[in-house]
Amino acid sequence: MSITVNGIDELKKLAGNDLGTSEWIEVTQERINTFADATGDHQWIHVDPERAKEGPFGAPIAHGYLTLSLFIPLFTELLDVEGVSTKVNYGLNKVRFPSPVKVGSKIRLVGKLASVEDVPGGVQITVDGTIEIEGGAKPAAVLQSLSRFYA
């Protein structure tokens, strides 16, 4: 369920709060192959299901950066900021990939709005995110994302 705020002042009031949990999405071989085509990263561990069965994970796995790129659609399920002119991805402070995402796995995001800081013309938010794997002992990714919202 998404939290909707109207404008920067309402966003500031959320600082320090949990944003909740997104829905599960499946990471399919088709999604992995499409990402490989888009990035030119066709390593066999991602795109060759037969060879990957014999590899260290027993199945093809998603690219770490594919998992990371899914942060944005998962995050939009958690927080919607209305009443701003522009929303910009500003970068990352840190990212780790503790566990691979095997093809067919489902992932979701758990987020917390760690901080909201003033920047010229708007605010910068820091989101602590954990991308969980359904049934997994470790998360697929742990990250700290930065976004800017301009008035």
Helices and strands as residue ranges (DSSP letters): E 3-6, H 8-13, E 18-21, E 25-26, H 29-39, H 44-47, H 49-53, H 64-69, H 71-75, E 79-82, E 86-96, E 106-119, E 122-133, E 141-150
